[in-house]
């Protein structure tokens, strides 16, 4: 069990050391006026540890030096307002790394909040959307069996196309409405789907979905492969989804999970998990920036990577 008095004594000692750090702060890199401003505002913020005090002092002194260059009054009301902080971040942080700039902004905003008697409420944290769970191979096989059990050939072909385009090529619901049978093409050593719209592209189809998708495309011809006459209809795949959600042994069919199934298989094909583990990357925030700097990959190379089969 934690000894409460000892914890309180430890915290009190850390706060005293932080106060001593503030009192002795006098860097030669900034003027005495900037140092005094930093000591005053950080003392009012009452940091709980020496390390925190040093970080706030550095940020406040850099801000004060910028304020002197701009001819601003060295007072908290002027320098620690949002407009001045943002101007400093944009114009007064040359030579610092992006990470250091972000840290400066965070520390200055923390100082501003600590000194504000009536601070603005913090923004509500919004939930981050997570990738939907992919379907397993047995579940995809079950949906294909259900597709083959539909009452008419048209429904069988359309249902199979829905599964193959989602799990085999990652086509999302809005794009499914635009795909015609003629958009499924044998090319570049495999099978590709020509996707139109805002994200027009050619997508290699995973090998296990080639045969059923070719049959569905041949049946549709120039018509919409998932049925309907107007691509603008928002619920064109609703009946197909409902028909493929009738087996109690299978989870409900969701277009987003079909796409996740393709994403998961494609990521496995290119060794994405190994790359991210080796790079120490846990999210994909910067991967798009890296990809933009790389040379474009040809369709033949893409098909060989994602859709050529074992």
C-alpha positions as CSV (number, residue, x, y, z in Angstrom):
1,X,0.0,0.0,0.0
2,X,1.3,3.5,-0.9
3,X,2.5,5.6,2.0
4,X,0.4,8.8,1.4
5,X,2.6,11.2,3.5
6,X,5.7,10.0,1.7
7,X,4.1,10.7,-1.7
8,X,3.0,14.1,-0.6
9,X,6.5,14.9,0.7
10,X,8.0,13.7,-2.7
11,X,5.6,16.0,-4.6
12,X,6.4,18.9,-2.3
13,X,10.1,18.4,-2.8
14,X,9.7,18.3,-6.6
15,X,7.7,21.5,-6.5
16,X,10.4,23.2,-4.4
17,X,13.2,22.1,-6.8
18,X,11.1,23.4,-9.7
19,X,10.8,26.8,-7.9
20,X,14.5,26.8,-7.5
21,X,15.1,26.1,-11.2
22,X,12.8,29.1,-12.0
23,X,14.5,31.4,-9.6
24,X,17.9,30.6,-11.0
25,X,16.9,30.8,-14.7
26,X,19.2,33.3,-16.5
27,X,20.2,32.1,-20.0
28,X,22.7,34.0,-21.9
29,X,20.9,33.4,-25.2
30,X,18.1,35.9,-24.4
31,X,18.0,39.3,-22.8
32,X,17.4,39.9,-19.1
33,X,13.9,41.2,-19.8
34,X,13.0,38.0,-21.7
35,X,14.4,35.9,-18.9
36,X,12.4,37.9,-16.3
37,X,9.3,37.4,-18.3
38,X,9.9,33.7,-18.5
39,X,10.6,33.4,-14.7
40,X,7.4,35.4,-13.9
41,X,4.9,33.5,-16.0
42,X,6.4,30.1,-15.2
43,X,6.4,30.8,-11.5
44,X,2.7,31.7,-11.8
45,X,2.0,28.4,-13.6
46,X,3.6,26.5,-10.6
47,X,5.0,23.5,-12.5
48,X,5.2,20.4,-10.3
49,X,8.6,19.1,-11.4
50,X,12.0,20.6,-12.4
51,X,11.9,19.1,-15.8
52,X,8.5,20.6,-16.5
53,X,9.8,24.0,-15.3
54,X,12.7,23.9,-17.6
55,X,10.5,23.1,-20.6
56,X,8.1,26.0,-19.8
57,X,11.0,28.4,-19.2
58,X,12.6,27.6,-22.5
59,X,9.3,28.1,-24.4
60,X,8.5,31.3,-22.6
61,X,12.0,32.8,-23.1
62,X,11.9,32.0,-26.8
63,X,8.5,33.6,-27.1
64,X,9.7,36.7,-25.2
65,X,12.7,37.1,-27.5
66,X,10.4,37.0,-30.5
67,X,8.2,39.6,-28.8
68,X,11.2,41.9,-28.4
69,X,12.1,41.6,-32.1
70,X,8.5,42.4,-33.0
71,X,8.3,45.4,-30.6
72,X,5.6,43.8,-28.4
73,X,5.1,44.5,-24.8
74,X,6.6,41.7,-22.6
75,X,3.5,40.8,-20.7
76,X,1.4,37.7,-20.5
77,X,-1.7,39.3,-21.9
78,X,0.1,40.3,-25.1
79,X,2.5,37.4,-25.6
80,X,0.4,34.4,-24.4
81,X,-2.6,35.2,-26.5
82,X,-3.4,32.7,-29.3
83,X,-2.6,35.1,-32.1
84,X,0.9,35.9,-30.8
85,X,1.7,32.2,-30.1
86,X,0.7,31.2,-33.6
87,X,2.7,34.1,-35.2
88,X,5.7,33.0,-33.2
89,X,5.3,29.4,-34.2
90,X,5.1,30.4,-37.9
91,X,7.7,33.1,-38.0
92,X,10.0,32.7,-35.0
93,X,11.0,29.0,-34.9
94,X,13.4,28.8,-37.8
95,X,16.0,26.1,-37.4
96,X,14.0,24.0,-35.0
97,X,12.7,20.5,-35.9
98,X,9.0,20.0,-36.5
99,X,8.8,18.0,-33.3
100,X,10.4,20.9,-31.3
101,X,8.0,23.4,-32.8
102,X,5.0,21.2,-31.8
103,X,6.4,21.0,-28.3
104,X,6.9,24.7,-28.1
105,X,3.3,25.4,-29.1
106,X,2.0,22.8,-26.6
107,X,4.0,24.3,-23.8
108,X,3.0,27.9,-24.6
109,X,-0.7,27.0,-24.8
110,X,-0.3,25.2,-21.4
111,X,1.2,28.4,-19.9
112,X,-1.6,30.4,-21.4
113,X,-4.2,28.1,-19.8
114,X,-2.5,28.1,-16.5
115,X,-2.4,31.9,-16.3
116,X,-6.0,32.4,-17.5
117,X,-8.4,32.9,-14.6
118,X,-11.3,31.8,-16.9
119,X,-9.9,29.5,-19.5
120,X,-11.9,28.4,-22.5
121,X,-13.2,24.8,-22.3
122,X,-11.0,22.2,-24.0
123,X,-12.4,20.7,-27.3
124,X,-14.3,17.5,-26.9
125,X,-12.2,14.5,-28.0
126,X,-13.7,12.9,-31.0
127,X,-13.6,9.1,-31.4
128,X,-11.2,7.8,-34.1
129,X,-12.7,5.6,-36.7
130,X,-11.1,2.1,-36.6
131,X,-10.9,-0.3,-39.5
132,X,-13.7,-2.9,-39.6
133,X,-12.7,-6.5,-38.9
134,X,-12.1,-8.5,-42.0
135,X,-14.1,-11.6,-42.8
136,X,-12.3,-15.0,-42.5
137,X,-11.9,-17.3,-45.6
138,X,-14.6,-19.6,-44.3
139,X,-17.1,-16.7,-44.0
140,X,-16.3,-15.5,-47.5
141,X,-16.8,-19.1,-48.8
142,X,-20.2,-19.1,-47.0
143,X,-21.3,-15.9,-48.7
144,X,-20.3,-17.2,-52.1
145,X,-22.4,-20.4,-51.4
146,X,-25.3,-18.2,-50.4
147,X,-24.8,-16.2,-53.6
148,X,-25.0,-19.4,-55.6
149,X,-28.3,-20.4,-54.0
150,X,-30.2,-17.3,-55.1
151,X,-33.5,-17.9,-56.9
152,X,-32.5,-16.6,-60.4
153,X,-29.3,-16.5,-62.4
154,X,-29.4,-12.7,-62.3
155,X,-29.5,-12.6,-58.5
156,X,-26.8,-15.2,-58.3
157,X,-24.4,-13.3,-60.6
158,X,-25.1,-9.9,-58.9
159,X,-24.6,-11.4,-55.4
160,X,-21.3,-13.1,-56.5
161,X,-20.1,-9.8,-58.0
162,X,-20.9,-8.0,-54.8
163,X,-18.7,-10.4,-52.8
164,X,-15.9,-10.6,-55.3
165,X,-15.6,-6.8,-55.9
166,X,-15.7,-6.1,-52.2
167,X,-13.4,-8.8,-50.8
168,X,-11.4,-9.4,-53.9
169,X,-10.8,-5.8,-55.0
170,X,-11.7,-3.6,-52.1
171,X,-14.4,-1.7,-54.1
172,X,-16.4,0.4,-51.7
173,X,-20.2,0.7,-51.7
174,X,-20.3,4.1,-53.6
175,X,-18.1,2.7,-56.3
176,X,-20.0,-0.6,-56.7
177,X,-22.9,1.3,-58.1
178,X,-20.8,2.4,-61.1
179,X,-19.1,-0.9,-62.0
180,X,-20.3,-2.5,-65.3
181,X,-19.4,-6.0,-66.5
182,X,-17.2,-4.5,-69.2
183,X,-15.1,-2.8,-66.4
184,X,-13.8,-6.2,-65.4
185,X,-10.9,-7.0,-67.7
186,X,-8.3,-9.7,-68.2
187,X,-5.1,-7.7,-68.5
188,X,-1.4,-7.4,-67.4
189,X,-1.3,-11.1,-66.5
190,X,-4.3,-11.1,-64.2
191,X,-7.8,-9.6,-63.7
192,X,-8.3,-5.9,-63.1
193,X,-11.4,-3.8,-62.3
194,X,-11.5,-0.3,-63.9
195,X,-13.0,2.0,-61.2
196,X,-14.3,5.4,-62.3
197,X,-15.3,8.4,-60.2
198,X,-13.3,10.6,-57.8
199,X,-10.7,7.9,-57.1
200,X,-10.4,6.4,-60.6
201,X,-8.0,3.5,-60.7
202,X,-7.3,0.0,-61.9
203,X,-7.5,-2.6,-59.1
204,X,-6.0,-6.1,-59.4
205,X,-8.4,-8.8,-58.2
206,X,-7.2,-11.4,-55.7
207,X,-6.8,-14.8,-57.5
208,X,-9.4,-16.7,-55.6
209,X,-12.2,-14.4,-56.9
210,X,-11.2,-14.5,-60.6
211,X,-13.6,-17.2,-61.8
212,X,-16.8,-16.1,-60.1
213,X,-16.2,-12.4,-61.0
214,X,-15.4,-13.3,-64.6
215,X,-18.7,-15.2,-64.8
216,X,-20.6,-12.3,-63.3
217,X,-19.0,-9.8,-65.6
218,X,-19.8,-11.9,-68.7
219,X,-23.4,-12.1,-67.6
220,X,-23.7,-8.3,-67.0
221,X,-21.8,-7.2,-70.2
222,X,-22.3,-3.5,-70.6
223,X,-24.9,-3.4,-67.8
224,X,-24.2,-2.5,-64.1
225,X,-22.7,-5.6,-62.6
226,X,-24.6,-5.4,-59.3
227,X,-27.9,-4.6,-61.0
228,X,-30.1,-1.6,-61.4
229,X,-30.4,1.0,-64.2
230,X,-29.3,4.2,-62.5
231,X,-25.9,4.3,-60.8
232,X,-27.1,7.3,-58.8
233,X,-29.4,5.1,-56.6
234,X,-28.0,4.9,-53.1
235,X,-29.5,1.6,-52.1
236,X,-28.7,-0.4,-55.2
237,X,-26.9,-3.2,-53.2
238,X,-29.3,-3.3,-50.2
239,X,-31.3,-6.2,-51.5
240,X,-28.2,-8.2,-52.3
241,X,-26.8,-7.5,-48.9
242,X,-30.0,-8.6,-47.2
243,X,-30.1,-11.8,-49.3
244,X,-26.6,-12.7,-48.2
245,X,-27.4,-12.1,-44.5
246,X,-30.0,-14.8,-44.1
247,X,-27.7,-17.5,-42.7
248,X,-27.6,-17.5,-38.9
249,X,-24.2,-19.1,-38.9
250,X,-22.6,-16.2,-40.7
251,X,-22.3,-12.6,-39.5
252,X,-24.3,-9.9,-41.2
253,X,-22.8,-8.8,-44.5
254,X,-21.3,-5.3,-44.3
255,X,-19.6,-3.6,-47.3
256,X,-16.9,-2.1,-45.1
257,X,-15.9,-5.5,-43.8
258,X,-15.6,-6.8,-47.3
259,X,-13.2,-4.0,-48.1
260,X,-11.2,-4.7,-44.9
261,X,-10.9,-8.3,-46.1
262,X,-9.2,-7.2,-49.3
263,X,-7.1,-4.7,-47.4
264,X,-5.9,-7.4,-45.0
265,X,-5.1,-9.8,-47.8
266,X,-3.3,-7.1,-49.8
267,X,-1.3,-6.0,-46.8
268,X,-0.2,-9.6,-46.2
269,X,0.8,-9.9,-49.9
270,X,3.2,-6.9,-49.7
271,X,4.5,-7.7,-46.3
272,X,3.1,-4.6,-44.7
273,X,3.2,-5.9,-41.1
274,X,6.9,-6.8,-41.4
275,X,7.8,-3.4,-42.9
276,X,5.9,-1.5,-40.1
277,X,7.5,-3.7,-37.4
278,X,11.0,-3.2,-38.8
279,X,10.4,0.6,-39.1
280,X,8.9,0.9,-35.7
281,X,5.7,2.4,-37.2
282,X,2.4,1.8,-35.4
283,X,0.1,4.0,-37.6
284,X,0.1,5.0,-41.3
285,X,0.0,8.8,-40.8
286,X,3.3,9.4,-42.8
287,X,3.1,6.5,-45.2
288,X,1.1,8.5,-47.7
289,X,3.8,11.2,-47.7
290,X,6.5,8.6,-48.3
291,X,4.4,7.0,-51.1
292,X,4.1,10.3,-52.9
293,X,7.8,10.6,-53.3
294,X,8.2,7.1,-54.9
295,X,8.0,6.4,-58.6
296,X,4.6,5.2,-59.9
297,X,4.2,1.4,-60.2
298,X,3.0,-0.1,-63.5
299,X,-0.2,-2.1,-63.7
300,X,1.8,-5.2,-64.6
301,X,3.9,-4.8,-61.4
302,X,0.7,-4.2,-59.4
303,X,-1.0,-7.2,-60.7
304,X,2.1,-9.3,-60.1
305,X,2.2,-8.1,-56.5
306,X,-1.5,-8.3,-55.6
307,X,-3.4,-10.4,-58.2
308,X,-1.3,-12.9,-60.0
309,X,-1.9,-15.9,-57.8
310,X,0.5,-18.3,-56.0
